[in-house]
Amino acid sequence: MNRTIRPSTEADIETALQMFDHSRSLMRAAGNTVQWTGYPTADDLRKDIHRDASYIVEQDGIPVGTFALVPGIEPTYGVIDHGRWIDTLSPYATVHRVAKVEGVDGIAAAVFRYAKEHHSHLRADTHVSNRAMRHLLEKEGFVYCGIVYMNDGTPRLAYEWWRYDEVPSDLKAWVESTVLPQHEHYDSAHRPDHIRRVIARAMLQQPSPMTFATAALHDIGICEGREVHHLASGRIIRACQELHRWFSDDEIEQIAQAAEDHRASATSRPRSMLGCIIAEADRDVEPETIVRRTVEYGLSHYPELDREGHWQRTLQHLDEKYSEQGYIKLWLDDSPNAAPLAELRDLIRDHSRLRSLFDEIYTSQTT
């Protein structure tokens, strides 16, 4: 089987439309009844072709898939709610309109492989009901960033990916195959998507193999419990013989110390700039995310509480950790966490708005 990718031409439009029809039928069969309604059209394809952004996947010379890969600013990504783009500075390309013919698998994986080979920073979006694409994006290492809106006002889940050219390929492969799978079954604050987000934030501050490895391993000790996981992470890192493939003993010690120092409840400044960077990258202070995780943790660990009990617990936790008197600290000058933390503190002070969000999350988790 020989699979290749080439630019689309106008002669491919009818074939691509048939692929869209088939992919649309797969969405409907999976319960996604709203995405790709009256879209994409021949005009959409024609526009992509004319700006050199449309591609055909061929298998043994036969078209079996299509997609758009569009460099430059995507206008619908200008506004993002319930989150924010992690990297707003480096150029990116957007993956759109992935479709395939019936009976052929692996097209999306080939599309993302091609996109990653040609761009170091990618964005994509999908509908909340498109579970297959959401799963694929997460499998491909994309980080969920928030909600964007199409031209017709409908919401989409927004994702981002980076190639991290500064990091050896075998180190990236080891993290993907060995480290991230260990986080699959932990609570929502310590799953692979959280680790990927910490990696992305930390690499924007100080792109290096050490930063990448530290961000990937900072929560590796969660297997021993939340209260001691930072200390366990340091111990596991020091004992990890695999790290000697890329780092010296001194560098491994710095990685271990940074992992030990990352906890939000730490009362003293991390011992190194690497530690400060990892600690800040670990501070997920997006208001809705924090409230959601607080409610989810309460429901999981305090099932005896009723709605009002969980509300009071949520208030207490948010005040103790995130208010102006809370223990969370920012360690970097011009911290990227300063703005979202200010938004979160505004929400904590506004009990009416906070209660509305709490009720929405609580109801969604208990019904």
C-alpha angles and dihedrals in degrees: 000000000000114000120187137168125221137167115276123245131200087261087068096056098094092046091048091050089055089052090052090051091052094046090047090054090052090053092051092048089053092052098261099131100163111047119095095014105164088347146140098033134186088260091056089052093046091053091050091050093050092052092046092246103116123091140186124214111214129195113200088341095309121114109245104156145018139197144161122239108188121187119206136035117341105215095211090058093064092094121045124176132197091022140009141244110270096212114039097159112056121075116259142185125221126225112218141167103014111184140156145190123263118277099020121108134193097042096125091049089052090048094053092044089055092045092050092049092055102037133038094203124044137176131193140167137203140177118271089240093055095092093164093059093042090054091047094050091051091046089051091055100257117152120225109237109172143280125316128183131233123225090269091054097253116140126243133185110248126217138185135199136187131195097211097213090187091068124080111250093233091054090052090047092050092052091048096047102034113018106038096048089061088066097052097102103036126104119289093266093061106036126117093270089060092049091049090050092051090049091051095048094045094047091054089058099043117000109205141118090256092054091048094049094045093050090048093050103035093102098034090115094061086103086077095052138280097269096060101021095110091056092043089051091056092050094047091048093052090050095046107110092186091070090066087075089073110015141051123237090259092051092049089052090053090050091050093049092049090052091050091050100048101089117118090222093059111124097202132058116265114265095243142025088252088057091050091050094050093044091053093043087055092054101099099183102161101140100229093042092053094048091046093050091047092053093044092050091049093050091049098046103029106039091155092070121095124218094279091047091054090046091055091046090051091051092049095048095046092048094047095048111025110024123098087268093044125114099243113110135190115222104185128080109242088013115200085221094062097085098045091044089054089051091050092050090051088053093048090054092049101071093178094057092040092051091051091053091044092052092049092052095041092051093048090052098046104040 
